[in-house]
Amino acid sequence: MKPGPRNLITDVGGLLVGNASDARLKSGVTVVLCDKPAVAAVQVLGGAPGTRETDLLEAHNTVQTIDAICLSGGSAYGLDAASGVQAALREMGRGFAVGPHLVPIVPAAILFDLTNGGDKDWGRYPPYRELGHTATLAAAADFATGTAGAGTGATTATFKGGIGSASTVLGSGVTVGALVAVNALGSPTIGPSRHFWAAAFEEGNEFGGLGLPQAIPAEARQPRTKLGGATAAPTNTTIAVIATDAVLTKAEARRLAISAHDGFSRALWPAHTALDGDLVFAIATGTSGRTVTLEGFIELCAAAASTMARAIARGVHDATPEAGDLVACWRDASDGQPR
C-alpha cells in the first residue's frame, strides 16, 4: 500500500473537493462533489450529531446514489450550506429525477464552532448557504488543507484542528481516500507532546515525521479534553468522508464507514464522546470498475481506518494561525506544552 499521487481524497476517481471560508466568521464549508451519482452510506457514533439527508442513505431506502456531500461549521445554522450546494447542482442540471424535476441529493453534517473567537453577528440569516454554493463552484482535484473550508475554525483539546485528507492505493489497484474536519473534544497528540496518536500510520513526513515518543508519557493515560478550557464543550464534532473507487453496494459502503471510525479511535483520544457528533460518510464511485472479494474488502476496510487516522493528523498538522485564535497551532508549539 502507498499514498496516491496527491495524497488527497481526490485520488479516488470521480471526486472533486471545494472549500469556502470566512476568516472573520472563523468558519466555512467543504463540499465533496461526485462527477456522477455515487453509492453512499453513513455511520454516526458521536452523541451530539447534526445532519441532513442521512436517512436516505440506509440500504433499504429508495434513493441509491448521491450527488455531493457537504461538511460545514456553524452548528445547526451550518445545515443551510447544503441548500447552497443544491442550488449550484441544480444550475448544473444535476439531481435525482422526479418527473420533470431534478432534486440534487446532498447529505450534510455540521460541527460546532460558534464560540471559537469568530464574529457570528451575521444578522437575520447565517452565511452558510452562500458558502455552500461558493464551495461547490470551487470544487477541484487540488484543494487546501488545514485552516480551510469546514475546518477554518476547528479546534481540539490541544491544538487547532482543520481539514485533513489522505489516500492509499492498495495492491489490487483500488484506491481509498479520506477527508475530515477535525474539531474534537479530545486530543490528536500524546500527553503534552507534539507526537500524534496516528504516528504508527504516517507515510513519510506527511504530518511532521516525529513518530511515536520513545516512551509513552505517564500524562498520556489521562484523557485531554476541551472541558474547562478556552473552547469548552460543546465546541466539538469530527465529521468525515471515506471514499473508494471500488464497486460497492450501499450495505458495503456502510461497513466501510464503520471501519473508518476506527481511524478516529487511532488518531483522537477520547473519540466518539457524548459531546462529539462524530460521523463518517462513505462514498463508492466505482470508477475503477473493480469489485472486491471478502479478503479484499477486509483489506479495504483496514486501509479506510489507517487512511482516516492519517487524514486527522494532517488536518491538525496543516492548520495555520489566524487573528483571534483561542488555541495554538501544532506548528507553533514547543516539544512540551503548546505555547
C-alpha positions, 0 to 999 in steps of 0.5 A: 500500500502507498499514498496516491499521487496527491495524497488527497481524497481526490485520488479516488476517481470521480471526486472533486473537493471545494472549500469556502471560508470566512476568516472573520466568521472563523468558519466555512464549508467543504463540499465533496462533489461526485462527477456522477451519482455515487453509492453512499452510506453513513455511520454516526457514533458521536452523541451530539450529531447534526445532519441532513439527508442521512436517512436516505442513505440506509440500504433499504431506502429508495434513493441509491446514489448521491450527488455531493456531500457537504461538511460545514461549521456553524452548528445547526445554522451550518445545515443551510450550506447544503441548500447552497450546494443544491442550488449550484447542482441544480444550475448544473442540471444535476439531481435525482429525477422526479418527473420533470424535476431534478432534486440534487441529493446532498447529505450534510453534517455540521460541527460546532464552532460558534464560540471559537473567537469568530464574529457570528453577528451575521444578522437575520440569516447565517452565511452558510448557504452562500458558502455552500454554493461558493464551495461547490463552484470551487470544487477541484482535484487540488484543494487546501488543507488545514485552516480551510473550508469546514475546518477554518475554525476547528479546534481540539483539546490541544491544538487547532484542528482543520481539514485533513485528507489522505489516500492509499492505493492498495495492491489490487489497484483500488484506491481509498481516500479520506477527508475530515474536519477535525474539531474534537473534544479530545486530543490528536497528540500524546500527553503534552507532546507534539507526537500524534496518536496516528504516528504508527500510520504516517507515510513519510513526513506527511504530518511532521515525521516525529513518530511515536515518543520513545516512551509513552508519557505517564500524562498520556493515560489521562484523557485531554479534553476541551472541558474547562478550557478556552473552547469548552464543550460543546465546541466539538464534532469530527465529521468525515468522508471515506471514499473508494473507487471500488464497486460497492453496494450501499450495505458495503459502503456502510461497513466501510464507514464503520471501519473508518471510525476506527481511524478516529479511535487511532488518531483522537483520544477520547473519540466518539464522546457524548459531546462529539457528533462524530460521523463518517460518510462513505462514498463508492464511485466505482470508477475503477470498475473493480469489485472486491472479494471478502479478503479484499474488502477486509483489506479495504476496510483496514486501509479506510481506518489507517487512511482516516487516522492519517487524514486527522493528523494532517488536518491538525498538522496543516492548520495555520494561525489566524487573528483571534485564535483561542488555541495554538497551532501544532506548528507553533508549539514547543516539544512540551506544552503548546505555547 
